[in-house]
Amino acid sequence: MTLQNLLGRSLDAIAPDKTQIAKLLAAAQRNIQDAQLSALSAENRFDAAYKAIMQLSMAALQAHGYRTLTSKPGHHQTAIQTLPLTVSLPQSQVILLDALRKQRHLADYSGDLVSDAAMTDCLKSALTLQAHVVHWLKTNKPDLL
């Protein structure tokens, strides 16, 4: 699979935009901070951390000149599963992020409770992805930071 192969099916081509990438990175940082607020429920903390994961995934795609087609189902899955192509994220981390995506789906659409352990895993994953994406951008696309 390449990003080019997904054009029109789940991705759209765009011009990489330094300002938009900065907004996504800043939003991810705010969501990570919110996920650390112990006064919030585990569900809200999980949601904030997961949102940061999505914003970081979108920033990674945009750095390559793509965005997900949000009008088509599966755009969260696409954003996560393209991370090895966009920022060379190891497949083991993608598997964990995809499990968190499924957990979020269950919580949002079935009302399943989010455990403290799942919330902690999501927050750790968001922090790890944030460090990875920022490092990748600094190393490979410094002009976009």
Phi, psi and chi 1 to 4 in degrees:
 res  aa     phi    psi   chi1   chi2   chi3   chi4
   1 MET       -  138.5  168.9  178.2   76.0      -
   2 THR  -126.6  162.4   67.0      -      -      -
   3 LEU   -61.9  -38.9  -63.7  173.4      -      -
   4 GLN   -59.7  -37.5 -172.6   71.1   29.1      -
   5 ASN   -63.4  -25.3  -69.1   -1.8      -      -
   6 LEU   -89.4   -5.8  -62.1  173.7      -      -
   7 LEU   -58.7  129.6 -101.6 -179.6      -      -
   8 GLY    84.5  -23.5      -      -      -      -
   9 ARG   -94.0  -48.0  -66.8 -172.7  -26.9 -155.9
  10 SER  -140.3   -6.3   55.7      -      -      -
  11 LEU  -127.4  153.4  -66.1  178.9      -      -
  12 ASP  -121.8  144.7 -168.0   18.6      -      -
  13 ALA   -83.7  137.5      -      -      -      -
  14 ILE  -141.0  166.7   60.1  166.6      -      -
  15 ALA   -83.8  131.5      -      -      -      -
  16 PRO   -56.7  133.5  -23.7   33.7      -      -
  17 ASP  -126.4  109.7 -177.3  -19.4      -      -
  18 LYS   -54.9  -42.2  179.5  179.6  179.6  173.7
  19 THR   -65.1  -44.6  -57.8      -      -      -
  20 GLN   -65.4  -40.7 -173.8   61.2   33.1      -
  21 ILE   -64.1  -41.4  -69.1  168.0      -      -
  22 ALA   -61.5  -40.8      -      -      -      -
  23 LYS   -63.0  -42.5  -74.4 -179.2 -176.4 -179.8
  24 LEU   -65.5  -41.7  -75.3  165.7      -      -
  25 LEU   -65.6  -39.5  -66.0  175.7      -      -
  26 ALA   -67.5  -40.8      -      -      -      -
  27 ALA   -63.8  -40.6      -      -      -      -
  28 ALA   -61.9  -41.6      -      -      -      -
  29 GLN   -61.8  -43.5  178.2   59.3   37.0      -
  30 ARG   -62.4  -40.7  -71.7 -169.5  -55.2  -85.8
  31 ASN   -68.5  -36.3  -82.3  -57.3      -      -
  32 ILE   -64.0  -41.3  -73.2  170.6      -      -
  33 GLN   -62.8  -42.8  -70.9  170.3  -21.2      -
  34 ASP   -63.1  -38.0  -72.6   -9.1      -      -
  35 ALA   -64.7  -17.4      -      -      -      -
  36 GLN   -93.0    0.4  -65.0  175.1   21.6      -
  37 LEU   -79.1  108.3  -64.0  173.2      -      -
  38 SER   -67.4  -16.5   60.2      -      -      -
  39 ALA   -74.0  -16.7      -      -      -      -
  40 LEU   -84.7  156.1  -63.9  178.2      -      -
  41 SER   -68.3  161.5   67.9      -      -      -
  42 ALA   -59.4  -37.3      -      -      -      -
  43 GLU   -62.5  -45.7  -73.7   83.8    5.5      -
  44 ASN   -69.9  -35.5  -75.7  -32.6      -      -
  45 ARG   -67.3  -41.6  -66.5  174.6   70.9 -167.0
  46 PHE   -60.5  -47.5 -178.0   94.5      -      -
  47 ASP   -57.6  -43.5  -78.6  -12.6      -      -
  48 ALA   -64.6  -43.8      -      -      -      -
  49 ALA   -65.3  -41.7      -      -      -      -
  50 TYR   -64.5  -40.3  179.3   79.3      -      -
  51 LYS   -60.1  -39.3 -168.9  173.1  177.8 -177.8
  52 ALA   -62.5  -41.1      -      -      -      -
  53 ILE   -59.1  -43.8  -70.5  167.2      -      -
  54 MET   -66.7  -41.1  -70.5  -48.7  -55.8      -
  55 GLN   -64.6  -38.7  -69.7  159.9  -29.3      -
  56 LEU   -67.9  -38.9  -67.8  161.4      -      -
  57 SER   -64.4  -39.9  -61.3      -      -      -
  58 MET   -67.1  -38.8  -63.0  -60.1  177.1      -
  59 ALA   -61.5  -41.3      -      -      -      -
  60 ALA   -62.4  -44.1      -      -      -      -
  61 LEU   -63.2  -44.4  -85.9  168.2      -      -
  62 GLN   -64.6  -30.5  -71.8 -164.6   16.7      -
  63 ALA   -63.3  -22.6      -      -      -      -
  64 HIS   -99.0   -1.3  -73.8  -84.2      -      -
  65 GLY    89.1   32.5      -      -      -      -
  66 TYR  -136.9  160.2  -63.1   95.2      -      -
  67 ARG  -146.9  157.6   68.0  173.7  169.5 -145.9
  68 THR   -75.3  152.6   59.2      -      -      -
  69 LEU   -86.3   97.9  -68.1  171.6      -      -
  70 THR   -71.5  -11.4   55.9      -      -      -
  71 SER   -78.0  -10.8   60.7      -      -      -
  72 LYS  -109.7  145.5  -61.1 -154.3  177.1 -167.2
  73 PRO   -63.8  151.0    3.6   -3.1      -      -
  74 GLY    90.2   14.5      -      -      -      -
  75 HIS   -68.2  -29.7   60.1  -85.4      -      -
  76 HIS   -66.3  -45.5  -76.3 -136.5      -      -
  77 GLN   -60.9  -43.7 -173.8  174.4   11.5      -
  78 THR   -60.9  -46.7  -62.6      -      -      -
  79 ALA   -58.9  -42.6      -      -      -      -
  80 ILE   -71.0  -45.6  -70.9  169.7      -      -
  81 GLN   -73.9  -11.2  -68.7 -177.3   -8.0      -
  82 THR   -91.3   -4.0   56.2      -      -      -
  83 LEU   -57.3  -34.5  -74.4  165.5      -      -
  84 PRO   -63.5  -30.6  -25.5   35.9      -      -
  85 LEU   -80.9  -33.5  -60.7  172.0      -      -
  86 THR   -86.5  -44.8   56.4      -      -      -
  87 VAL  -129.9   19.0  -66.7      -      -      -
  88 SER    55.8   38.1  -56.8      -      -      -
  89 LEU   -70.5  132.9 -166.7   71.7      -      -
  90 PRO   -59.7  144.2  -20.2   30.1      -      -
  91 GLN   -58.0  -33.0 -167.8   61.7   34.7      -
  92 SER   -61.4  -35.8   59.6      -      -      -
  93 GLN   -74.7  -34.2  -71.4 -178.0   10.8      -
  94 VAL   -63.7  -40.4  172.1      -      -      -
  95 ILE   -60.9  -43.0  -69.4  167.8      -      -
  96 LEU   -64.7  -45.0  176.5   57.6      -      -
  97 LEU   -62.3  -37.2  -65.6  176.2      -      -
  98 ASP   -68.7  -35.7 -160.5   51.0      -      -
  99 ALA   -64.1  -38.3      -      -      -      -
 100 LEU   -66.3  -36.8  -67.0  168.5      -      -
 101 ARG   -61.0  -43.6  177.9 -171.8   62.1   79.2
 102 LYS   -65.9  -39.1  -68.8  174.0 -175.0  173.9
 103 GLN   -62.8  -42.5  174.0   69.0   38.5      -
 104 ARG   -62.1  -41.3  179.2 -125.0  175.6 -142.0
 105 HIS   -60.4  -46.4 -177.4   81.9      -      -
 106 LEU   -62.3  -42.2  -71.8  172.6      -      -
 107 ALA   -65.5  -42.4      -      -      -      -
 108 ASP   -74.6  -38.9  -79.3   -0.2      -      -
 109 TYR  -107.1  -12.7  -60.5  105.9      -      -
 110 SER  -119.8   -7.8  -61.2      -      -      -
 111 GLY    76.7   13.7      -      -      -      -
 112 ASP   -60.4  142.9  -75.5    8.9      -      -
 113 LEU   -73.3  149.6  -67.9  175.7      -      -
 114 VAL  -102.6  122.4  173.5      -      -      -
 115 SER   -75.1  160.3   68.2      -      -      -
 116 ASP   -60.9  -36.2  -73.0  -22.8      -      -
 117 ALA   -64.2  -43.0      -      -      -      -
 118 ALA   -65.2  -40.4      -      -      -      -
 119 MET   -61.9  -44.5 -177.2  -79.7  -57.8      -
 120 THR   -62.3  -43.0  -60.5      -      -      -
 121 ASP   -61.0  -40.9  -73.8  -13.9      -      -
 122 CYS   -67.0  -43.0 -163.7      -      -      -
 123 LEU   -63.7  -45.1  177.6   55.6      -      -
 124 LYS   -60.4  -41.2  -75.5 -179.3 -175.5  175.3
 125 SER   -65.9  -38.6  -66.1      -      -      -
 126 ALA   -64.2  -43.7      -      -      -      -
 127 LEU   -64.3  -41.7  -72.7  163.9      -      -
 128 THR   -64.5  -45.3  -61.1      -      -      -
 129 LEU   -65.1  -39.5 -177.2   59.8      -      -
 130 GLN   -58.6  -49.0 -179.1 -174.4   40.4      -
 131 ALA   -60.9  -41.6      -      -      -      -
 132 HIS   -65.8  -48.1 -172.2   93.6      -      -
 133 VAL   -64.9  -45.2  168.3      -      -      -
 134 VAL   -63.3  -43.4  169.4      -      -      -
 135 HIS   -61.8  -44.6  174.3   73.0      -      -
 136 TRP   -60.9  -45.2 -171.3   92.2      -      -
 137 LEU   -62.4  -45.5  -74.1  167.5      -      -
 138 LYS   -59.6  -38.5  -75.7 -180.0 -179.1  176.1
 139 THR   -79.9  -40.0  -57.4      -      -      -
 140 ASN  -108.0  -26.4  -62.6  -77.1      -      -
 141 LYS  -140.8   56.0  -57.4 -102.0 -176.5  176.9
 142 PRO   -60.4  -23.8   21.9  -30.3      -      -
 143 ASP   -68.4  -13.7   55.8  -47.3      -      -
 144 LEU   -95.9    0.1  -66.2  176.1      -      -
 145 LEU  -101.7      -  -75.2  177.1      -      -
